[in-house]
Amino acid sequence: EDDAGNPISGGPAAGESNDLRVDLLASYEPSPGTVMFLGYGTGMSGARTLTLDRLTREEDGVFMKVAYLFRR
């Protein structure tokens, strides 16, 4: 309970959600000061709780970042 005596909510109650989020990140550094990142993430949801079967993909995301250090 909080200071006012109200119950504290911390997200969905047990049995209400079967969501899974997977994120992958890979990096490559061909030379000092240069780095490339490639990432992928997916969010899945299912009807039954605490099971990994029958998950449906809800969202996907891909990103790439390249950083280069200019030298004189």
mmCIF file of the N, C-alpha and C atoms, coordinates in Angstrom:
data_MODEL
# 
_entry.id   MODEL 
# 
loop_
_atom_site.group_PDB 
_atom_site.id 
_atom_site.type_symbol 
_atom_site.label_atom_id 
_atom_site.label_alt_id 
_atom_site.label_comp_id 
_atom_site.label_asym_id 
_atom_site.label_entity_id 
_atom_site.label_seq_id 
_atom_site.pdbx_PDB_ins_code 
_atom_site.Cartn_x 
_atom_site.Cartn_y 
_atom_site.Cartn_z 
_atom_site.occupancy 
_atom_site.B_iso_or_equiv 
_atom_site.pdbx_formal_charge 
_atom_site.auth_seq_id 
_atom_site.auth_comp_id 
_atom_site.auth_asym_id 
_atom_site.auth_atom_id 
_atom_site.pdbx_PDB_model_num 
ATOM 1   N N  . GLU A 1 1  ? 0.840  -1.175  0.000   1.00 0.00 ? 1  GLU A N  1 
ATOM 2   C CA . GLU A 1 1  ? 0.000  0.000   0.000   1.00 0.00 ? 1  GLU A CA 1 
ATOM 3   C C  . GLU A 1 1  ? 0.883  1.235   0.000   1.00 0.00 ? 1  GLU A C  1 
ATOM 4   N N  . ASP A 1 2  ? 0.380  2.293   -0.662  1.00 0.00 ? 2  ASP A N  1 
ATOM 5   C CA . ASP A 1 2  ? 1.120  3.546   -0.651  1.00 0.00 ? 2  ASP A CA 1 
ATOM 6   C C  . ASP A 1 2  ? 0.770  4.351   0.599   1.00 0.00 ? 2  ASP A C  1 
ATOM 7   N N  . ASP A 1 3  ? 1.251  5.586   0.678   1.00 0.00 ? 3  ASP A N  1 
ATOM 8   C CA . ASP A 1 3  ? 1.025  6.410   1.862   1.00 0.00 ? 3  ASP A CA 1 
ATOM 9   C C  . ASP A 1 3  ? -0.453 6.719   2.117   1.00 0.00 ? 3  ASP A C  1 
ATOM 10  N N  . ALA A 1 4  ? -1.256 6.726   1.047   1.00 0.00 ? 4  ALA A N  1 
ATOM 11  C CA . ALA A 1 4  ? -2.683 7.031   1.184   1.00 0.00 ? 4  ALA A CA 1 
ATOM 12  C C  . ALA A 1 4  ? -3.512 5.783   1.486   1.00 0.00 ? 4  ALA A C  1 
ATOM 13  N N  . GLY A 1 5  ? -2.875 4.614   1.578   1.00 0.00 ? 5  GLY A N  1 
ATOM 14  C CA . GLY A 1 5  ? -3.590 3.380   1.878   1.00 0.00 ? 5  GLY A CA 1 
ATOM 15  C C  . GLY A 1 5  ? -4.132 2.670   0.655   1.00 0.00 ? 5  GLY A C  1 
ATOM 16  N N  . ASN A 1 6  ? -3.772 3.157   -0.558  1.00 0.00 ? 6  ASN A N  1 
ATOM 17  C CA . ASN A 1 6  ? -4.235 2.516   -1.788  1.00 0.00 ? 6  ASN A CA 1 
ATOM 18  C C  . ASN A 1 6  ? -3.300 1.373   -2.160  1.00 0.00 ? 6  ASN A C  1 
ATOM 19  N N  . PRO A 1 7  ? -3.820 0.290   -2.744  1.00 0.00 ? 7  PRO A N  1 
ATOM 20  C CA . PRO A 1 7  ? -2.944 -0.801  -3.163  1.00 0.00 ? 7  PRO A CA 1 
ATOM 21  C C  . PRO A 1 7  ? -2.027 -0.356  -4.298  1.00 0.00 ? 7  PRO A C  1 
ATOM 22  N N  . ILE A 1 8  ? -0.808 -0.868  -4.283  1.00 0.00 ? 8  ILE A N  1 
ATOM 23  C CA . ILE A 1 8  ? 0.165  -0.531  -5.314  1.00 0.00 ? 8  ILE A CA 1 
ATOM 24  C C  . ILE A 1 8  ? 0.011  -1.530  -6.447  1.00 0.00 ? 8  ILE A C  1 
ATOM 25  N N  . SER A 1 9  ? -0.144 -1.004  -7.672  1.00 0.00 ? 9  SER A N  1 
ATOM 26  C CA . SER A 1 9  ? -0.255 -1.901  -8.827  1.00 0.00 ? 9  SER A CA 1 
ATOM 27  C C  . SER A 1 9  ? 1.110  -2.011  -9.478  1.00 0.00 ? 9  SER A C  1 
ATOM 28  N N  . GLY A 1 10 ? 1.503  -3.224  -9.842  1.00 0.00 ? 10 GLY A N  1 
ATOM 29  C CA . GLY A 1 10 ? 2.811  -3.460  -10.432 1.00 0.00 ? 10 GLY A CA 1 
ATOM 30  C C  . GLY A 1 10 ? 2.726  -4.131  -11.782 1.00 0.00 ? 10 GLY A C  1 
ATOM 31  N N  . GLY A 1 11 ? 1.718  -3.830  -12.588 1.00 0.00 ? 11 GLY A N  1 
ATOM 32  C CA . GLY A 1 11 ? 1.581  -4.455  -13.891 1.00 0.00 ? 11 GLY A CA 1 
ATOM 33  C C  . GLY A 1 11 ? 0.402  -5.400  -13.896 1.00 0.00 ? 11 GLY A C  1 
ATOM 34  N N  . PRO A 1 12 ? 0.324  -6.227  -14.934 1.00 0.00 ? 12 PRO A N  1 
ATOM 35  C CA . PRO A 1 12 ? -0.819 -7.128  -15.030 1.00 0.00 ? 12 PRO A CA 1 
ATOM 36  C C  . PRO A 1 12 ? -0.796 -8.197  -13.943 1.00 0.00 ? 12 PRO A C  1 
ATOM 37  N N  . ALA A 1 13 ? -1.965 -8.590  -13.513 1.00 0.00 ? 13 ALA A N  1 
ATOM 38  C CA . ALA A 1 13 ? -2.070 -9.644  -12.507 1.00 0.00 ? 13 ALA A CA 1 
ATOM 39  C C  . ALA A 1 13 ? -1.699 -10.980 -13.130 1.00 0.00 ? 13 ALA A C  1 
ATOM 40  N N  . ALA A 1 14 ? -1.372 -11.941 -12.301 1.00 0.00 ? 14 ALA A N  1 
ATOM 41  C CA . ALA A 1 14 ? -1.002 -13.271 -12.792 1.00 0.00 ? 14 ALA A CA 1 
ATOM 42  C C  . ALA A 1 14 ? -2.136 -13.836 -13.636 1.00 0.00 ? 14 ALA A C  1 
ATOM 43  N N  . GLY A 1 15 ? -1.759 -14.421 -14.782 1.00 0.00 ? 15 GLY A N  1 
ATOM 44  C CA . GLY A 1 15 ? -2.747 -15.025 -15.648 1.00 0.00 ? 15 GLY A CA 1 
ATOM 45  C C  . GLY A 1 15 ? -3.324 -14.091 -16.688 1.00 0.00 ? 15 GLY A C  1 
ATOM 46  N N  . GLU A 1 16 ? -2.958 -12.807 -16.669 1.00 0.00 ? 16 GLU A N  1 
ATOM 47  C CA . GLU A 1 16 ? -3.499 -11.858 -17.623 1.00 0.00 ? 16 GLU A CA 1 
ATOM 48  C C  . GLU A 1 16 ? -2.625 -11.672 -18.851 1.00 0.00 ? 16 GLU A C  1 
ATOM 49  N N  . SER A 1 17 ? -1.379 -12.070 -18.812 1.00 0.00 ? 17 SER A N  1 
ATOM 50  C CA . SER A 1 17 ? -0.468 -11.762 -19.906 1.00 0.00 ? 17 SER A CA 1 
ATOM 51  C C  . SER A 1 17 ? 0.463  -12.937 -20.187 1.00 0.00 ? 17 SER A C  1 
ATOM 52  N N  . ASN A 1 18 ? 0.743  -13.148 -21.464 1.00 0.00 ? 18 ASN A N  1 
ATOM 53  C CA . ASN A 1 18 ? 1.735  -14.132 -21.887 1.00 0.00 ? 18 ASN A CA 1 
ATOM 54  C C  . ASN A 1 18 ? 2.573  -13.490 -22.980 1.00 0.00 ? 18 ASN A C  1 
ATOM 55  N N  . ASP A 1 19 ? 3.316  -12.448 -22.626 1.00 0.00 ? 19 ASP A N  1 
ATOM 56  C CA . ASP A 1 19 ? 4.128  -11.706 -23.570 1.00 0.00 ? 19 ASP A CA 1 
ATOM 57  C C  . ASP A 1 19 ? 5.586  -12.122 -23.447 1.00 0.00 ? 19 ASP A C  1 
ATOM 58  N N  . LEU A 1 20 ? 6.285  -12.115 -24.591 1.00 0.00 ? 20 LEU A N  1 
ATOM 59  C CA . LEU A 1 20 ? 7.703  -12.452 -24.627 1.00 0.00 ? 20 LEU A CA 1 
ATOM 60  C C  . LEU A 1 20 ? 8.396  -11.442 -25.527 1.00 0.00 ? 20 LEU A C  1 
ATOM 61  N N  . ARG A 1 21 ? 9.522  -10.919 -25.092 1.00 0.00 ? 21 ARG A N  1 
ATOM 62  C CA . ARG A 1 21 ? 10.313 -9.959  -25.860 1.00 0.00 ? 21 ARG A CA 1 
ATOM 63  C C  . ARG A 1 21 ? 11.714 -10.526 -26.014 1.00 0.00 ? 21 ARG A C  1 
ATOM 64  N N  . VAL A 1 22 ? 12.233 -10.555 -27.266 1.00 0.00 ? 22 VAL A N  1 
ATOM 65  C CA . VAL A 1 22 ? 13.571 -11.061 -27.552 1.00 0.00 ? 22 VAL A CA 1 
ATOM 66  C C  . VAL A 1 22 ? 14.322 -9.970  -28.314 1.00 0.00 ? 22 VAL A C  1 
ATOM 67  N N  . ASP A 1 23 ? 15.518 -9.619  -27.830 1.00 0.00 ? 23 ASP A N  1 
ATOM 68  C CA . ASP A 1 23 ? 16.360 -8.615  -28.484 1.00 0.00 ? 23 ASP A CA 1 
ATOM 69  C C  . ASP A 1 23 ? 17.753 -9.199  -28.674 1.00 0.00 ? 23 ASP A C  1 
ATOM 70  N N  . LEU A 1 24 ? 18.309 -8.992  -29.869 1.00 0.00 ? 24 LEU A N  1 
ATOM 71  C CA . LEU A 1 24 ? 19.657 -9.454  -30.188 1.00 0.00 ? 24 LEU A CA 1 
ATOM 72  C C  . LEU A 1 24 ? 20.487 -8.263  -30.649 1.00 0.00 ? 24 LEU A C  1 
ATOM 73  N N  . LEU A 1 25 ? 21.745 -8.215  -30.257 1.00 0.00 ? 25 LEU A N  1 
ATOM 74  C CA . LEU A 1 25 ? 22.641 -7.137  -30.650 1.00 0.00 ? 25 LEU A CA 1 
ATOM 75  C C  . LEU A 1 25 ? 23.987 -7.743  -31.020 1.00 0.00 ? 25 LEU A C  1 
ATOM 76  N N  . ALA A 1 26 ? 24.480 -7.363  -32.206 1.00 0.00 ? 26 ALA A N  1 
ATOM 77  C CA . ALA A 1 26 ? 25.801 -7.813  -32.652 1.00 0.00 ? 26 ALA A CA 1 
ATOM 78  C C  . ALA A 1 26 ? 26.639 -6.586  -32.955 1.00 0.00 ? 26 ALA A C  1 
ATOM 79  N N  . SER A 1 27 ? 27.929 -6.674  -32.665 1.00 0.00 ? 27 SER A N  1 
ATOM 80  C CA . SER A 1 27 ? 28.829 -5.562  -32.965 1.00 0.00 ? 27 SER A CA 1 
ATOM 81  C C  . SER A 1 27 ? 30.070 -6.089  -33.672 1.00 0.00 ? 27 SER A C  1 
ATOM 82  N N  . TYR A 1 28 ? 30.676 -5.216  -34.489 1.00 0.00 ? 28 TYR A N  1 
ATOM 83  C CA . TYR A 1 28 ? 31.876 -5.557  -35.239 1.00 0.00 ? 28 TYR A CA 1 
ATOM 84  C C  . TYR A 1 28 ? 32.796 -4.352  -35.208 1.00 0.00 ? 28 TYR A C  1 
ATOM 85  N N  . GLU A 1 29 ? 34.044 -4.560  -34.814 1.00 0.00 ? 29 GLU A N  1 
ATOM 86  C CA . GLU A 1 29 ? 35.026 -3.483  -34.730 1.00 0.00 ? 29 GLU A CA 1 
ATOM 87  C C  . GLU A 1 29 ? 36.194 -3.814  -35.651 1.00 0.00 ? 29 GLU A C  1 
ATOM 88  N N  . PRO A 1 30 ? 36.139 -3.340  -36.919 1.00 0.00 ? 30 PRO A N  1 
ATOM 89  C CA . PRO A 1 30 ? 37.214 -3.675  -37.864 1.00 0.00 ? 30 PRO A CA 1 
ATOM 90  C C  . PRO A 1 30 ? 38.540 -2.991  -37.542 1.00 0.00 ? 30 PRO A C  1 
ATOM 91  N N  . SER A 1 31 ? 38.495 -1.802  -36.917 1.00 0.00 ? 31 SER A N  1 
ATOM 92  C CA . SER A 1 31 ? 39.710 -1.100  -36.498 1.00 0.00 ? 31 SER A CA 1 
ATOM 93  C C  . SER A 1 31 ? 39.367 -0.233  -35.296 1.00 0.00 ? 31 SER A C  1 
ATOM 94  N N  . PRO A 1 32 ? 40.368 0.130   -34.489 1.00 0.00 ? 32 PRO A N  1 
ATOM 95  C CA . PRO A 1 32 ? 40.076 0.979   -33.330 1.00 0.00 ? 32 PRO A CA 1 
ATOM 96  C C  . PRO A 1 32 ? 39.429 2.296   -33.758 1.00 0.00 ? 32 PRO A C  1 
ATOM 97  N N  . GLY A 1 33 ? 38.317 2.646   -33.138 1.00 0.00 ? 33 GLY A N  1 
ATOM 98  C CA . GLY A 1 33 ? 37.610 3.875   -33.464 1.00 0.00 ? 33 GLY A CA 1 
ATOM 99  C C  . GLY A 1 33 ? 36.468 3.691   -34.438 1.00 0.00 ? 33 GLY A C  1 
ATOM 100 N N  . THR A 1 34 ? 36.387 2.535   -35.070 1.00 0.00 ? 34 THR A N  1 
ATOM 101 C CA . THR A 1 34 ? 35.290 2.239   -35.999 1.00 0.00 ? 34 THR A CA 1 
ATOM 102 C C  . THR A 1 34 ? 34.522 1.043   -35.456 1.00 0.00 ? 34 THR A C  1 
ATOM 103 N N  . VAL A 1 35 ? 33.207 1.204   -35.357 1.00 0.00 ? 35 VAL A N  1 
ATOM 104 C CA . VAL A 1 35 ? 32.386 0.103   -34.845 1.00 0.00 ? 35 VAL A CA 1 
ATOM 105 C C  . VAL A 1 35 ? 31.042 0.097   -35.571 1.00 0.00 ? 35 VAL A C  1 
ATOM 106 N N  . MET A 1 36 ? 30.525 -1.086  -35.807 1.00 0.00 ? 36 MET A N  1 
ATOM 107 C CA . MET A 1 36 ? 29.219 -1.257  -36.434 1.00 0.00 ? 36 MET A CA 1 
ATOM 108 C C  . MET A 1 36 ? 28.345 -2.100  -35.518 1.00 0.00 ? 36 MET A C  1 
ATOM 109 N N  . PHE A 1 37 ? 27.114 -1.671  -35.343 1.00 0.00 ? 37 PHE A N  1 
ATOM 110 C CA . PHE A 1 37 ? 26.142 -2.399  -34.540 1.00 0.00 ? 37 PHE A CA 1 
ATOM 111 C C  . PHE A 1 37 ? 24.970 -2.798  -35.418 1.00 0.00 ? 37 PHE A C  1 
ATOM 112 N N  . LEU A 1 38 ? 24.443 -3.988  -35.192 1.00 0.00 ? 38 LEU A N  1 
ATOM 113 C CA . LEU A 1 38 ? 23.241 -4.457  -35.869 1.00 0.00 ? 38 LEU A CA 1 
ATOM 114 C C  . LEU A 1 38 ? 22.363 -5.101  -34.809 1.00 0.00 ? 38 LEU A C  1 
ATOM 115 N N  . GLY A 1 39 ? 21.115 -4.663  -34.735 1.00 0.00 ? 39 GLY A N  1 
ATOM 116 C CA . GLY A 1 39 ? 20.213 -5.172  -33.715 1.00 0.00 ? 39 GLY A CA 1 
ATOM 117 C C  . GLY A 1 39 ? 18.881 -5.602  -34.298 1.00 0.00 ? 39 GLY A C  1 
ATOM 118 N N  . TYR A 1 40 ? 18.242 -6.554  -33.631 1.00 0.00 ? 40 TYR A N  1 
ATOM 119 C CA . TYR A 1 40 ? 16.931 -7.045  -34.020 1.00 0.00 ? 40 TYR A CA 1 
ATOM 120 C C  . TYR A 1 40 ? 16.133 -7.331  -32.750 1.00 0.00 ? 40 TYR A C  1 
ATOM 121 N N  . GLY A 1 41 ? 14.878 -6.982  -32.772 1.00 0.00 ? 41 GLY A N  1 
ATOM 122 C CA . GLY A 1 41 ? 14.010 -7.252  -31.636 1.00 0.00 ? 41 GLY A CA 1 
ATOM 123 C C  . GLY A 1 41 ? 12.635 -7.670  -32.099 1.00 0.00 ? 41 GLY A C  1 
ATOM 124 N N  . THR A 1 42 ? 11.997 -8.542  -31.350 1.00 0.00 ? 42 THR A N  1 
ATOM 125 C CA . THR A 1 42 ? 10.648 -8.975  -31.667 1.00 0.00 ? 42 THR A CA 1 
ATOM 126 C C  . THR A 1 42 ? 9.845  -9.123  -30.377 1.00 0.00 ? 42 THR A C  1 
ATOM 127 N N  . GLY A 1 43 ? 8.579  -8.815  -30.466 1.00 0.00 ? 43 GLY A N  1 
ATOM 128 C CA . GLY A 1 43 ? 7.663  -8.986  -29.353 1.00 0.00 ? 43 GLY A CA 1 
ATOM 129 C C  . GLY A 1 43 ? 6.586  -9.975  -29.739 1.00 0.00 ? 43 GLY A C  1 
ATOM 130 N N  . MET A 1 44 ? 6.322  -10.938 -28.871 1.00 0.00 ? 44 MET A N  1 
ATOM 131 C CA . MET A 1 44 ? 5.338  -11.975 -29.160 1.00 0.00 ? 44 MET A CA 1 
ATOM 132 C C  . MET A 1 44 ? 4.333  -12.062 -28.023 1.00 0.00 ? 44 MET A C  1 
ATOM 133 N N  . SER A 1 45 ? 3.140  -12.537 -28.357 1.00 0.00 ? 45 SER A N  1 
ATOM 134 C CA . SER A 1 45 ? 2.087  -12.664 -27.378 1.00 0.00 ? 45 SER A CA 1 
ATOM 135 C C  . SER A 1 45 ? 1.325  -13.957 -27.639 1.00 0.00 ? 45 SER A C  1 
ATOM 136 N N  . GLY A 1 46 ? 0.814  -14.573 -26.584 1.00 0.00 ? 46 GLY A N  1 
ATOM 137 C CA . GLY A 1 46 ? 0.063  -15.811 -26.719 1.00 0.00 ? 46 GLY A CA 1 
ATOM 138 C C  . GLY A 1 46 ? -1.169 -15.811 -25.849 1.00 0.00 ? 46 GLY A C  1 
ATOM 139 N N  . ALA A 1 47 ? -2.066 -16.722 -26.145 1.00 0.00 ? 47 ALA A N  1 
ATOM 140 C CA . ALA A 1 47 ? -3.327 -16.801 -25.412 1.00 0.00 ? 47 ALA A CA 1 
ATOM 141 C C  . ALA A 1 47 ? -3.166 -17.482 -24.055 1.00 0.00 ? 47 ALA A C  1 
ATOM 142 N N  . ARG A 1 48 ? -2.280 -18.473 -23.971 1.00 0.00 ? 48 ARG A N  1 
ATOM 143 C CA . ARG A 1 48 ? -2.107 -19.215 -22.718 1.00 0.00 ? 48 ARG A CA 1 
ATOM 144 C C  . ARG A 1 48 ? -0.912 -18.675 -21.951 1.00 0.00 ? 48 ARG A C  1 
ATOM 145 N N  . THR A 1 49 ? -1.028 -18.622 -20.647 1.00 0.00 ? 49 THR A N  1 
ATOM 146 C CA . THR A 1 49 ? 0.067  -18.126 -19.827 1.00 0.00 ? 49 THR A CA 1 
ATOM 147 C C  . THR A 1 49 ? 1.093  -19.213 -19.562 1.00 0.00 ? 49 THR A C  1 
ATOM 148 N N  . LEU A 1 50 ? 2.326  -18.781 -19.377 1.00 0.00 ? 50 LEU A N  1 
ATOM 149 C CA . LEU A 1 50 ? 3.459  -19.647 -19.031 1.00 0.00 ? 50 LEU A CA 1 
ATOM 150 C C  . LEU A 1 50 ? 3.702  -20.751 -20.049 1.00 0.00 ? 50 LEU A C  1 
ATOM 151 N N  . THR A 1 51 ? 3.396  -20.502 -21.318 1.00 0.00 ? 51 THR A N  1 
ATOM 152 C CA . THR A 1 51 ? 3.697  -21.450 -22.390 1.00 0.00 ? 51 THR A CA 1 
ATOM 153 C C  . THR A 1 51 ? 4.381  -20.699 -23.526 1.00 0.00 ? 51 THR A C  1 
ATOM 154 N N  . LEU A 1 52 ? 5.224  -21.400 -24.267 1.00 0.00 ? 52 LEU A N  1 
ATOM 155 C CA . LEU A 1 52 ? 5.897  -20.793 -25.407 1.00 0.00 ? 52 LEU A CA 1 
ATOM 156 C C  . LEU A 1 52 ? 5.296  -21.242 -26.732 1.00 0.00 ? 52 LEU A C  1 
ATOM 157 N N  . ASP A 1 53 ? 4.351  -22.165 -26.704 1.00 0.00 ? 53 ASP A N  1 
ATOM 158 C CA . ASP A 1 53 ? 3.720  -22.583 -27.956 1.00 0.00 ? 53 ASP A CA 1 
ATOM 159 C C  . ASP A 1 53 ? 2.580  -21.639 -28.316 1.00 0.00 ? 53 ASP A C  1 
ATOM 160 N N  . ARG A 1 54 ? 2.279  -21.549 -29.557 1.00 0.00 ? 54 ARG A N  1 
ATOM 161 C CA . ARG A 1 54 ? 1.205  -20.704 -30.099 1.00 0.00 ? 54 ARG A CA 1 
ATOM 162 C C  . ARG A 1 54 ? 1.393  -19.220 -29.819 1.00 0.00 ? 54 ARG A C  1 
ATOM 163 N N  . LEU A 1 55 ? 2.638  -18.758 -29.830 1.00 0.00 ? 55 LEU A N  1 
ATOM 164 C CA . LEU A 1 55 ? 2.909  -17.332 -29.703 1.00 0.00 ? 55 LEU A CA 1 
ATOM 165 C C  . LEU A 1 55 ? 2.760  -16.681 -31.077 1.00 0.00 ? 55 LEU A C  1 
ATOM 166 N N  . THR A 1 56 ? 2.162  -15.518 -31.127 1.00 0.00 ? 56 THR A N  1 
ATOM 167 C CA . THR A 1 56 ? 2.045  -14.778 -32.374 1.00 0.00 ? 56 THR A CA 1 
ATOM 168 C C  . THR A 1 56 ? 2.918  -13.529 -32.292 1.00 0.00 ? 56 THR A C  1 
ATOM 169 N N  . ARG A 1 57 ? 3.567  -13.230 -33.409 1.00 0.00 ? 57 ARG A N  1 
ATOM 170 C CA . ARG A 1 57 ? 4.468  -12.079 -33.457 1.00 0.00 ? 57 ARG A CA 1 
ATOM 171 C C  . ARG A 1 57 ? 3.638  -10.798 -33.496 1.00 0.00 ? 57 ARG A C  1 
ATOM 172 N N  . GLU A 1 58 ? 3.923  -9.875  -32.600 1.00 0.00 ? 58 GLU A N  1 
ATOM 173 C CA . GLU A 1 58 ? 3.183  -8.623  -32.496 1.00 0.00 ? 58 GLU A CA 1 
ATOM 174 C C  . GLU A 1 58 ? 3.946  -7.469  -33.143 1.00 0.00 ? 58 GLU A C  1 
ATOM 175 N N  . GLU A 1 59 ? 5.264  -7.439  -32.975 1.00 0.00 ? 59 GLU A N  1 
ATOM 176 C CA . GLU A 1 59 ? 6.058  -6.326  -33.497 1.00 0.00 ? 59 GLU A CA 1 
ATOM 177 C C  . GLU A 1 59 ? 7.485  -6.787  -33.765 1.00 0.00 ? 59 GLU A C  1 
ATOM 178 N N  . ASP A 1 60 ? 8.133  -6.162  -34.739 1.00 0.00 ? 60 ASP A N  1 
ATOM 179 C CA . ASP A 1 60 ? 9.521  -6.429  -35.081 1.00 0.00 ? 60 ASP A CA 1 
ATOM 180 C C  . ASP A 1 60 ? 10.256 -5.105  -35.204 1.00 0.00 ? 60 ASP A C  1 
ATOM 181 N N  . GLY A 1 61 ? 11.550 -5.137  -34.971 1.00 0.00 ? 61 GLY A N  1 
ATOM 182 C CA . GLY A 1 61 ? 12.366 -3.947  -35.144 1.00 0.00 ? 61 GLY A CA 1 
ATOM 183 C C  . GLY A 1 61 ? 13.791 -4.320  -35.504 1.00 0.00 ? 61 GLY A C  1 
ATOM 184 N N  . VAL A 1 62 ? 14.383 -3.564  -36.422 1.00 0.00 ? 62 VAL A N  1 
ATOM 185 C CA . VAL A 1 62 ? 15.766 -3.776  -36.852 1.00 0.00 ? 62 VAL A CA 1 
ATOM 186 C C  . VAL A 1 62 ? 16.453 -2.413  -36.842 1.00 0.00 ? 62 VAL A C  1 
ATOM 187 N N  . PHE A 1 63 ? 17.718 -2.384  -36.386 1.00 0.00 ? 63 PHE A N  1 
ATOM 188 C CA . PHE A 1 63 ? 18.459 -1.138  -36.481 1.00 0.00 ? 63 PHE A CA 1 
ATOM 189 C C  . PHE A 1 63 ? 19.923 -1.416  -36.768 1.00 0.00 ? 63 PHE A C  1 
ATOM 190 N N  . MET A 1 64 ? 20.578 -0.393  -37.339 1.00 0.00 ? 64 MET A N  1 
ATOM 191 C CA . MET A 1 64 ? 21.998 -0.477  -37.636 1.00 0.00 ? 64 MET A CA 1 
ATOM 192 C C  . MET A 1 64 ? 22.630 0.867   -37.291 1.00 0.00 ? 64 MET A C  1 
ATOM 193 N N  . LYS A 1 65 ? 23.808 0.818   -36.718 1.00 0.00 ? 65 LYS A N  1 
ATOM 194 C CA . LYS A 1 65 ? 24.538 2.038   -36.382 1.00 0.00 ? 65 LYS A CA 1 
ATOM 195 C C  . LYS A 1 65 ? 26.001 1.837   -36.757 1.00 0.00 ? 65 LYS A C  1 
ATOM 196 N N  . VAL A 1 66 ? 26.579 2.846   -37.396 1.00 0.00 ? 66 VAL A N  1 
ATOM 197 C CA . VAL A 1 66 ? 27.995 2.821   -37.742 1.00 0.00 ? 66 VAL A CA 1 
ATOM 198 C C  . VAL A 1 66 ? 28.632 4.071   -37.151 1.00 0.00 ? 66 VAL A C  1 
ATOM 199 N N  . ALA A 1 67 ? 29.718 3.882   -36.423 1.00 0.00 ? 67 ALA A N  1 
ATOM 200 C CA . ALA A 1 67 ? 30.455 4.997   -35.830 1.00 0.00 ? 67 ALA A CA 1 
ATOM 201 C C  . ALA A 1 67 ? 31.890 4.933   -36.327 1.00 0.00 ? 67 ALA A C  1 
ATOM 202 N N  . TYR A 1 68 ? 32.390 6.089   -36.777 1.00 0.00 ? 68 TYR A N  1 
ATOM 203 C CA . TYR A 1 68 ? 33.732 6.163   -37.329 1.00 0.00 ? 68 TYR A CA 1 
ATOM 204 C C  . TYR A 1 68 ? 34.452 7.330   -36.680 1.00 0.00 ? 68 TYR A C  1 
ATOM 205 N N  . LEU A 1 69 ? 35.686 7.114   -36.263 1.00 0.00 ? 69 LEU A N  1 
ATOM 206 C CA . LEU A 1 69 ? 36.508 8.156   -35.659 1.00 0.00 ? 69 LEU A CA 1 
ATOM 207 C C  . LEU A 1 69 ? 37.411 8.749   -36.744 1.00 0.00 ? 69 LEU A C  1 
ATOM 208 N N  . PHE A 1 70 ? 37.194 10.036  -37.049 1.00 0.00 ? 70 PHE A N  1 
ATOM 209 C CA . PHE A 1 70 ? 38.032 10.707  -38.045 1.00 0.00 ? 70 PHE A CA 1 
ATOM 210 C C  . PHE A 1 70 ? 39.374 11.054  -37.413 1.00 0.00 ? 70 PHE A C  1 
ATOM 211 N N  . ARG A 1 71 ? 40.446 10.721  -38.113 1.00 0.00 ? 71 ARG A N  1 
ATOM 212 C CA . ARG A 1 71 ? 41.810 10.979  -37.609 1.00 0.00 ? 71 ARG A CA 1 
ATOM 213 C C  . ARG A 1 71 ? 42.528 11.883  -38.583 1.00 0.00 ? 71 ARG A C  1 
ATOM 214 N N  . ARG A 1 72 ? 43.470 12.660  -38.060 1.00 0.00 ? 72 ARG A N  1 
ATOM 215 C CA . ARG A 1 72 ? 44.287 13.540  -38.921 1.00 0.00 ? 72 ARG A CA 1 
ATOM 216 C C  . ARG A 1 72 ? 45.629 12.927  -39.171 1.00 0.00 ? 72 ARG A C  1 
# 
